[in-house]
Amino acid sequence: MLSTKLTIAKNLLLNSALSPKEKLDLLKRFYAYKKHSTGRTVIFDISHVCNGRCYFCQTGFANRNNIPCKSQSGKQFIEVDFFHKILKHLKAQNFLNDGTQLHLFNWFEPLLHPEFASIIKTATQENCLIGLSTNANVLPKLPNDFDASHIAFIIFSMCGFSQQSYDKIHQFDFEHIKHNVEQIVKDFRNHGCVGEMYISFHLYQYNLHELHAAYEWAKQLHINIYPAFAYINDGPRLLQFCKQELPMDYLTNVSKDLFMGMRTKEFHPVTTCSFIDDITINVDGQCELCCGLDEKIGDVFDMTPEKLSRLHYENPTCQECMALGIPCLEEGGICNMRQLAKVFRQ
């Protein structure tokens, strides 16, 4: 997900908040990632709460149905000191190095963390390349000395480009979201972020006609936009869908709103998964099976890369997931022009 060299260079030139030395240091850091890339990602939920009500998301579905999303300890947010302790362990175990990205999101909304700026400062001090994803419903409090230079990318997760689409999925005020996206782009650029910022535009059957307006708006903000097919972002229900075991009411909404039928035609059994080497951690420091399934597999302080790999390949859920071909979803997540043309014809 890192920017291309051209995008990074352009953002560096445009960013007047950085000194020439700071720009040179940033270039070296980004290129070091390219040179030493391990293909591994650390996925770290710093929050255990989300304000979205996305029907096809595990967290949003729980919010809609008033099902509490409680962590094992009852925490809503990770403490800064505990976060720092985990980063130290991840570096000692070589989960985290110059060739790794640290994604501070998974099921929940990172910008809700009341000490978001301190979390970023801690990760920056550990020289991490940081990835963020947000629904942009809240603005984080950023101090004057906030340093965003280690943020490699920010994803704006958008369910369409109208109030009608937002009423169906996120259930936020659309104009409020637009304002916040514009403000986040401005604030993070002013604080030294030269990483890629882009909209992940979730394609549903009812919002295809909104894509052009979203493209034009993104162009004005000098950020990218990648249309991606919305899918069942809910591990247990996704497994049920693939095994034809979904409740009829949920399946009806899938057939009405998503393109799952078209996507699953590309599914085939696989023997590995692009997430197999990634480590997924929650606010309690518990490792989860992967970023799509929150099944607990052990304490982060007991985890090594070798143990994680073994747990993945031996786990019955992982074996079932690969046998059903679910990892193929990731391969076609961002749709290309040929796929878009096919959808519009349909």
PELINPE-V524439 format. One record per residue. N is the residue number from 1. RES is the residue in three letters. PHI is phi in whole degrees, -180 to 180 (none if undefined). PSI is psi in whole degrees, 0 to 359 (none if undefined). Layout:
N&RES&PHI&PSI / N&RES&PHI&PSI
//
This chain:
1&MET&none&359 / 2&LEU&-64&151 / 3&SER&-61&156 / 4&THR&-69&163 / 5&LYS&-59&325 / 6&LEU&-65&316 / 7&THR&-64&316 / 8&ILE&-61&314 / 9&ALA&-61&318 / 10&LYS&-63&314 / 11&ASN&-65&325 / 12&LEU&-63&316 / 13&LEU&-65&323 / 14&LEU&-75&338 / 15&ASN&-88&101 / 16&SER&-83&354 / 17&ALA&-76&348 / 18&LEU&-104&144 / 19&SER&-78&163 / 20&PRO&-55&320 / 21&LYS&-64&318 / 22&GLU&-64&322 / 23&LYS&-65&320 / 24&LEU&-66&318 / 25&ASP&-62&321 / 26&LEU&-64&315 / 27&LEU&-59&316 / 28&LYS&-61&320 / 29&ARG&-67&315 / 30&PHE&-65&319 / 31&TYR&-72&330 / 32&ALA&-63&322 / 33&TYR&-61&313 / 34&LYS&-58&318 / 35&LYS&-71&320 / 36&HIS&-105&11 / 37&SER&-52&128 / 38&THR&-96&347 / 39&GLY&79&0 / 40&ARG&-99&146 / 41&THR&-126&141 / 42&VAL&-98&119 / 43&ILE&-107&115 / 44&PHE&-131&108 / 45&ASP&-78&109 / 46&ILE&-85&351 / 47&SER&-124&157 / 48&HIS&-128&36 / 49&VAL&-149&144 / 50&CYS&-138&144 / 51&ASN&-97&2 / 52&GLY&-81&159 / 53&ARG&-129&43 / 54&CYS&-68&122 / 55&TYR&-61&322 / 56&PHE&-95&8 / 57&CYS&-102&143 / 58&GLN&-57&315 / 59&THR&-73&315 / 60&GLY&-63&322 / 61&PHE&-63&320 / 62&ALA&-64&318 / 63&ASN&-61&318 / 64&ARG&-63&327 / 65&ASN&-103&16 / 66&ASN&54&38 / 67&ILE&-96&117 / 68&PRO&-61&134 / 69&CYS&-100&80 / 70&LYS&-98&137 / 71&SER&-75&167 / 72&GLN&-59&323 / 73&SER&-88&347 / 74&GLY&90&0 / 75&LYS&-71&145 / 76&GLN&-97&333 / 77&PHE&-141&149 / 78&ILE&-79&142 / 79&GLU&-74&147 / 80&VAL&-62&317 / 81&ASP&-64&320 / 82&PHE&-67&321 / 83&PHE&-59&315 / 84&HIS&-64&319 / 85&LYS&-61&319 / 86&ILE&-67&318 / 87&LEU&-58&317 / 88&LYS&-60&316 / 89&HIS&-65&318 / 90&LEU&-62&323 / 91&LYS&-71&320 / 92&ALA&-64&327 / 93&GLN&-92&5 / 94&ASN&65&22 / 95&PHE&-73&330 / 96&LEU&-126&118 / 97&ASN&-152&194 / 98&ASP&-64&342 / 99&GLY&-104&20 / 100&THR&-123&144 / 101&GLN&-103&146 / 102&LEU&-108&106 / 103&HIS&-93&117 / 104&LEU&-94&46 / 105&PHE&-161&155 / 106&ASN&-159&270 / 107&TRP&-87&344 / 108&PHE&-125&175 / 109&GLU&-96&111 / 110&PRO&-68&330 / 111&LEU&-72&352 / 112&LEU&-77&344 / 113&HIS&-61&123 / 114&PRO&-65&340 / 115&GLU&-116&40 / 116&PHE&-55&314 / 117&ALA&-62&323 / 118&SER&-70&325 / 119&ILE&-63&314 / 120&ILE&-64&320 / 121&LYS&-61&318 / 122&THR&-64&314 / 123&ALA&-65&325 / 124&THR&-67&318 / 125&GLN&-63&332 / 126&GLU&-89&9 / 127&ASN&60&37 / 128&CYS&-85&148 / 129&LEU&-92&120 / 130&ILE&-105&139 / 131&GLY&-118&140 / 132&LEU&-130&149 / 133&SER&-137&138 / 134&THR&-146&151 / 135&ASN&-87&356 / 136&ALA&65&24 / 137&ASN&-83&343 / 138&VAL&-130&153 / 139&LEU&-106&130 / 140&PRO&-75&153 / 141&LYS&-84&118 / 142&LEU&-114&122 / 143&PRO&-70&166 / 144&ASN&-60&328 / 145&ASP&-95&17 / 146&PHE&-59&132 / 147&ASP&-112&110 / 148&ALA&-103&14 / 149&SER&-71&342 / 150&HIS&-93&3 / 151&ILE&-83&113 / 152&ALA&-79&328 / 153&PHE&-159&154 / 154&ILE&-130&124 / 155&ILE&-101&130 / 156&PHE&-101&111 / 157&SER&-85&111 / 158&MET&-123&137 / 159&CYS&-98&14 / 160&GLY&150&191 / 161&PHE&-137&49 / 162&SER&-162&161 / 163&GLN&-66&328 / 164&GLN&-62&317 / 165&SER&-68&320 / 166&TYR&-69&328 / 167&ASP&-63&327 / 168&LYS&-79&328 / 169&ILE&-116&277 / 170&HIS&-68&329 / 171&GLN&63&43 / 172&PHE&-110&168 / 173&ASP&-78&119 / 174&PHE&-63&317 / 175&GLU&-65&326 / 176&HIS&-64&319 / 177&ILE&-64&314 / 178&LYS&-58&314 / 179&HIS&-59&315 / 180&ASN&-67&321 / 181&VAL&-61&313 / 182&GLU&-60&320 / 183&GLN&-70&319 / 184&ILE&-64&316 / 185&VAL&-58&311 / 186&LYS&-63&311 / 187&ASP&-65&315 / 188&PHE&-71&325 / 189&ARG&-64&317 / 190&ASN&-64&337 / 191&HIS&-99&18 / 192&GLY&100&5 / 193&CYS&-75&122 / 194&VAL&-117&5 / 195&GLY&-70&176 / 196&GLU&-78&135 / 197&MET&-116&130 / 198&TYR&-151&157 / 199&ILE&-92&126 / 200&SER&-92&100 / 201&PHE&-89&110 / 202&HIS&-79&119 / 203&LEU&-86&122 / 204&TYR&-117&168 / 205&GLN&-64&338 / 206&TYR&-103&358 / 207&ASN&-121&13 / 208&LEU&-59&324 / 209&HIS&-70&349 / 210&GLU&-91&353 / 211&LEU&-65&319 / 212&HIS&-62&315 / 213&ALA&-63&323 / 214&ALA&-65&320 / 215&TYR&-59&313 / 216&GLU&-63&319 / 217&TRP&-66&316 / 218&ALA&-60&322 / 219&LYS&-62&320 / 220&GLN&-64&328 / 221&LEU&-87&356 / 222&HIS&60&40 / 223&ILE&-124&164 / 224&ASN&-90&168 / 225&ILE&-141&132 / 226&TYR&-124&112 / 227&PRO&-71&135 / 228&ALA&-137&136 / 229&PHE&-65&124 / 230&ALA&-64&147 / 231&TYR&-146&181 / 232&ILE&-76&95 / 233&ASN&-88&63 / 234&ASP&-157&98 / 235&GLY&-47&303 / 236&PRO&-60&318 / 237&ARG&-73&330 / 238&LEU&-66&319 / 239&LEU&-63&318 / 240&GLN&-61&319 / 241&PHE&-61&314 / 242&CYS&-68&335 / 243&LYS&-97&6 / 244&GLN&59&44 / 245&GLU&-121&11 / 246&LEU&-70&144 / 247&PRO&-59&148 / 248&MET&-62&322 / 249&ASP&-65&320 / 250&TYR&-69&317 / 251&LEU&-62&324 / 252&THR&-61&317 / 253&ASN&-68&325 / 254&VAL&-61&312 / 255&SER&-69&333 / 256&LYS&-83&327 / 257&ASP&-111&328 / 258&LEU&-103&177 / 259&PHE&-114&35 / 260&MET&-63&324 / 261&GLY&-60&318 / 262&MET&-68&320 / 263&ARG&-67&317 / 264&THR&-72&348 / 265&LYS&-64&337 / 266&GLU&-90&356 / 267&PHE&-71&141 / 268&HIS&-154&150 / 269&PRO&-57&139 / 270&VAL&-128&163 / 271&THR&-109&358 / 272&THR&-148&179 / 273&CYS&-147&144 / 274&SER&-67&345 / 275&PHE&-98&4 / 276&ILE&-63&330 / 277&ASP&-98&357 / 278&ASP&-80&147 / 279&ILE&-110&132 / 280&THR&-115&127 / 281&ILE&-129&140 / 282&ASN&-105&184 / 283&VAL&-65&340 / 284&ASP&-88&359 / 285&GLY&78&18 / 286&GLN&-92&137 / 287&CYS&-84&139 / 288&GLU&-110&159 / 289&LEU&-54&314 / 290&CYS&-165&183 / 291&CYS&-74&351 / 292&GLY&-106&346 / 293&LEU&-134&124 / 294&ASP&-92&26 / 295&GLU&-65&125 / 296&LYS&-77&137 / 297&ILE&-126&6 / 298&GLY&141&166 / 299&ASP&-74&139 / 300&VAL&-59&328 / 301&PHE&-76&350 / 302&ASP&-101&4 / 303&MET&-101&138 / 304&THR&-126&160 / 305&PRO&-56&321 / 306&GLU&-67&318 / 307&LYS&-66&319 / 308&LEU&-61&314 / 309&SER&-61&317 / 310&ARG&-64&317 / 311&LEU&-60&319 / 312&HIS&-64&311 / 313&TYR&-72&336 / 314&GLU&-92&345 / 315&ASN&-72&129 / 316&PRO&-59&325 / 317&THR&-67&318 / 318&CYS&-62&317 / 319&GLN&-62&318 / 320&GLU&-66&318 / 321&CYS&-60&314 / 322&MET&-69&323 / 323&ALA&-64&327 / 324&LEU&-81&349 / 325&GLY&82&17 / 326&ILE&-62&327 / 327&PRO&-58&342 / 328&CYS&-64&338 / 329&LEU&-58&319 / 330&GLU&-66&325 / 331&GLU&-63&327 / 332&GLY&-113&28 / 333&GLY&-63&308 / 334&ILE&-89&120 / 335&CYS&-84&145 / 336&ASN&-94&178 / 337&MET&-64&326 / 338&ARG&-65&317 / 339&GLN&-65&318 / 340&LEU&-61&316 / 341&ALA&-60&319 / 342&LYS&-62&317 / 343&VAL&-65&317 / 344&PHE&-65&324 / 345&ARG&-64&321 / 346&GLN&-69&none
//
